[in-house]
Amino acid sequence: MLFISPMLLQTAPGPFSHSNFIYEPKIDGHRLIYSQQDGKVKLYTRHNNECTQQYPELQIPFSDDVILDGEVACVDPATGVSDFEAVMRRFQARRADKIKQPTTTLPAYYGIFDILMYKGQDLCGLSLLRRKEILAGLQLPSDSYGSAAYKRCRRGSV
């Protein structure tokens, strides 16, 4: 599997707004790279630690090979509130029962920020806005992906 290091957060002196920037909603989750090659899915932390087994509901393959940069969040389906501690418990779980049980009570969602590779093509040389256009046309394999995760998360909620 191929790992591409994500762009990390940077500290700023304060909030700002500028037409040269786009903004993503804040999700209380865990940054992950989704890598699919030859139909096989792998999930990696920003430090290149593989954590695929922790999120079985995110192991549904896309129709084509892809590498995505995003954030996994555990969201209460009834309230839309994300639970950062639940994500960390899932990330640290090793026993199969501790991994499987929350897939129904507090499922993981993957909010996609960027598409880095698609159908074997490295997209990193394209502008972010062009990559966002490609991402918008991507057929998502389930409701556990994409903008659905953002819509379920309340901004700033824990």
The 8 nearest C-alpha neighbors of each residue, nearest first, counted from 0:
[[1, 36, 2, 34, 41, 35, 40, 39],
 [0, 2, 34, 3, 36, 66, 35, 41],
 [3, 1, 4, 0, 47, 34, 32, 43],
 [2, 4, 5, 1, 32, 115, 66, 47],
 [3, 5, 45, 2, 6, 47, 46, 32],
 [6, 4, 7, 45, 3, 68, 32, 31],
 [5, 7, 4, 8, 45, 68, 9, 3],
 [8, 6, 5, 9, 45, 4, 30, 10],
 [9, 7, 10, 6, 5, 11, 30, 45],
 [8, 10, 11, 7, 6, 12, 13, 14],
 [9, 11, 8, 12, 13, 7, 14, 15],
 [10, 12, 13, 9, 14, 15, 8, 16],
 [11, 13, 10, 14, 15, 9, 16, 8],
 [14, 12, 11, 15, 10, 16, 9, 17],
 [15, 13, 16, 12, 11, 10, 17, 22],
 [14, 16, 13, 17, 11, 12, 20, 18],
 [15, 17, 18, 14, 20, 19, 21, 22],
 [16, 18, 19, 20, 15, 21, 22, 14],
 [17, 19, 20, 16, 21, 22, 15, 128],
 [20, 18, 17, 21, 16, 22, 128, 127],
 [21, 19, 18, 17, 22, 16, 15, 127],
 [22, 20, 23, 19, 18, 17, 128, 16],
 [21, 23, 20, 24, 16, 25, 17, 112],
 [24, 22, 25, 21, 112, 26, 149, 111],
 [23, 25, 26, 154, 22, 149, 155, 152],
 [26, 24, 154, 23, 155, 27, 149, 152],
 [25, 27, 28, 24, 154, 152, 72, 155],
 [28, 26, 83, 81, 72, 157, 25, 82],
 [27, 29, 72, 71, 83, 26, 70, 86],
 [28, 30, 71, 70, 31, 72, 86, 27],
 [29, 31, 70, 69, 44, 71, 45, 28],
 [32, 30, 44, 43, 70, 69, 45, 68],
 [31, 33, 68, 43, 67, 42, 34, 69],
 [34, 32, 42, 67, 66, 41, 31, 68],
 [35, 33, 66, 41, 40, 65, 42, 32],
 [34, 36, 40, 64, 65, 39, 38, 66],
 [35, 37, 64, 38, 39, 0, 34, 40],
 [36, 38, 39, 64, 35, 63, 40, 0],
 [37, 39, 36, 35, 60, 40, 64, 63],
 [40, 38, 35, 36, 37, 41, 60, 34],
 [41, 39, 35, 34, 58, 60, 38, 42],
 [40, 42, 34, 51, 33, 35, 43, 39],
 [43, 41, 51, 33, 50, 32, 49, 34],
 [44, 42, 49, 32, 48, 47, 31, 50],
 [43, 45, 31, 48, 46, 47, 30, 32],
 [44, 46, 47, 4, 31, 5, 30, 43],
 [45, 47, 44, 48, 43, 4, 49, 5],
 [46, 48, 44, 43, 45, 49, 2, 4],
 [49, 47, 44, 43, 46, 50, 45, 42],
 [48, 50, 43, 42, 51, 47, 44, 41],
 [51, 49, 42, 52, 43, 53, 48, 90],
 [50, 52, 42, 41, 53, 54, 49, 55],
 [51, 53, 54, 50, 55, 98, 42, 58],
 [54, 52, 51, 90, 50, 98, 89, 55],
 [53, 55, 56, 52, 57, 51, 107, 58],
 [56, 54, 57, 58, 52, 53, 51, 99],
 [55, 57, 54, 58, 102, 59, 107, 143],
 [58, 56, 55, 59, 54, 143, 107, 109],
 [59, 57, 55, 56, 40, 60, 54, 51],
 [58, 60, 57, 140, 61, 56, 40, 141],
 [61, 59, 38, 58, 40, 62, 140, 39],
 [60, 62, 63, 140, 139, 59, 64, 138],
 [61, 63, 60, 64, 138, 140, 38, 139],
 [64, 62, 61, 118, 65, 117, 38, 60],
 [63, 65, 36, 35, 118, 117, 37, 38],
 [64, 66, 117, 35, 116, 34, 63, 118],
 [65, 67, 34, 116, 115, 33, 114, 35],
 [68, 66, 114, 33, 32, 115, 113, 69],
 [67, 69, 32, 113, 112, 111, 31, 114],
 [70, 68, 111, 112, 110, 31, 30, 32],
 [69, 71, 30, 110, 29, 31, 109, 28],
 [70, 72, 109, 29, 28, 108, 107, 110],
 [73, 71, 28, 108, 107, 74, 86, 81],
 [74, 72, 107, 106, 81, 82, 86, 105],
 [73, 75, 81, 80, 79, 105, 76, 72],
 [74, 76, 79, 105, 77, 78, 80, 81],
 [77, 75, 79, 78, 74, 105, 151, 106],
 [78, 76, 75, 79, 80, 74, 151, 105],
 [77, 79, 80, 75, 76, 74, 151, 81],
 [80, 78, 151, 152, 75, 76, 74, 77],
 [79, 81, 78, 74, 152, 75, 153, 156],
 [82, 80, 74, 157, 73, 152, 27, 72],
 [81, 83, 157, 85, 84, 73, 74, 80],
 [84, 82, 86, 27, 85, 28, 157, 81],
 [83, 85, 87, 86, 82, 88, 157, 89],
 [86, 84, 88, 82, 83, 87, 89, 73],
 [87, 85, 89, 83, 84, 88, 73, 90],
 [86, 88, 90, 84, 89, 85, 91, 83],
 [89, 87, 85, 91, 90, 86, 92, 84],
 [90, 88, 92, 86, 87, 91, 53, 98],
 [89, 91, 87, 88, 92, 53, 86, 50],
 [90, 92, 88, 89, 87, 93, 53, 86],
 [93, 91, 89, 90, 94, 88, 97, 98],
 [92, 94, 95, 91, 98, 97, 53, 90],
 [95, 93, 97, 96, 92, 98, 99, 91],
 [94, 96, 98, 97, 99, 93, 92, 100],
 [95, 97, 99, 98, 94, 100, 93, 101],
 [98, 96, 94, 95, 99, 100, 92, 93],
 [97, 99, 95, 96, 53, 100, 92, 89],
 [98, 100, 96, 102, 101, 97, 95, 55],
 [101, 99, 102, 97, 96, 98, 103, 104],
 [102, 100, 104, 105, 103, 99, 106, 98],
 [103, 101, 106, 100, 99, 105, 104, 56],
 [102, 104, 101, 106, 105, 100, 99, 107],
 [105, 103, 101, 102, 106, 100, 75, 76],
 [106, 104, 101, 75, 73, 74, 103, 102],
 [107, 105, 102, 73, 103, 101, 104, 74],
 [106, 108, 73, 72, 71, 74, 105, 109],
 [109, 107, 143, 72, 148, 71, 144, 73],
 [108, 110, 71, 144, 70, 143, 111, 148],
 [109, 111, 145, 70, 148, 69, 144, 149],
 [110, 112, 69, 145, 113, 68, 109, 70],
 [113, 111, 69, 68, 110, 114, 23, 67],
 [112, 114, 68, 67, 111, 115, 131, 69],
 [113, 115, 67, 116, 134, 66, 130, 68],
 [114, 116, 122, 66, 123, 67, 113, 121],
 [117, 115, 121, 66, 122, 65, 120, 114],
 [116, 118, 65, 120, 119, 64, 66, 121],
 [117, 119, 64, 120, 63, 65, 116, 121],
 [118, 120, 117, 116, 121, 64, 65, 36],
 [121, 119, 117, 116, 118, 122, 115, 65],
 [122, 120, 116, 123, 115, 119, 117, 124],
 [121, 123, 115, 116, 124, 125, 120, 130],
 [122, 124, 125, 115, 121, 116, 126, 130],
 [125, 123, 122, 126, 121, 127, 115, 130],
 [126, 124, 123, 122, 129, 127, 130, 128],
 [125, 127, 129, 128, 130, 124, 123, 122],
 [126, 128, 130, 129, 131, 125, 113, 123],
 [127, 129, 131, 126, 130, 132, 125, 133],
 [130, 128, 132, 126, 131, 127, 125, 133],
 [131, 129, 127, 133, 132, 128, 134, 114],
 [130, 132, 134, 128, 129, 133, 135, 127],
 [133, 131, 129, 135, 130, 134, 128, 136],
 [134, 132, 130, 136, 131, 135, 129, 137],
 [133, 135, 131, 137, 136, 132, 130, 114],
 [136, 134, 132, 133, 137, 131, 138, 130],
 [137, 135, 133, 134, 138, 132, 131, 139],
 [136, 138, 134, 135, 139, 133, 61, 132],
 [137, 139, 136, 140, 61, 62, 135, 134],
 [138, 140, 141, 137, 144, 61, 145, 142],
 [139, 141, 61, 59, 138, 60, 142, 144],
 [142, 140, 143, 139, 144, 59, 57, 138],
 [141, 143, 144, 147, 140, 139, 145, 148],
 [144, 142, 108, 141, 109, 148, 107, 147],
 [145, 143, 109, 142, 108, 110, 141, 148],
 [146, 144, 110, 111, 147, 148, 109, 143],
 [145, 147, 149, 148, 150, 110, 144, 111],
 [148, 146, 150, 145, 149, 142, 144, 151],
 [149, 147, 110, 151, 146, 108, 150, 145],
 [148, 150, 146, 152, 151, 147, 110, 24],
 [149, 151, 147, 148, 152, 146, 153, 79],
 [150, 152, 79, 148, 149, 147, 153, 74],
 [153, 151, 79, 149, 80, 150, 81, 154],
 [152, 154, 156, 80, 79, 155, 151, 81],
 [153, 155, 156, 25, 152, 24, 26, 27],
 [154, 156, 153, 25, 157, 26, 27, 152],
 [157, 155, 153, 154, 80, 81, 27, 152],
 [156, 82, 81, 83, 80, 27, 155, 153]]
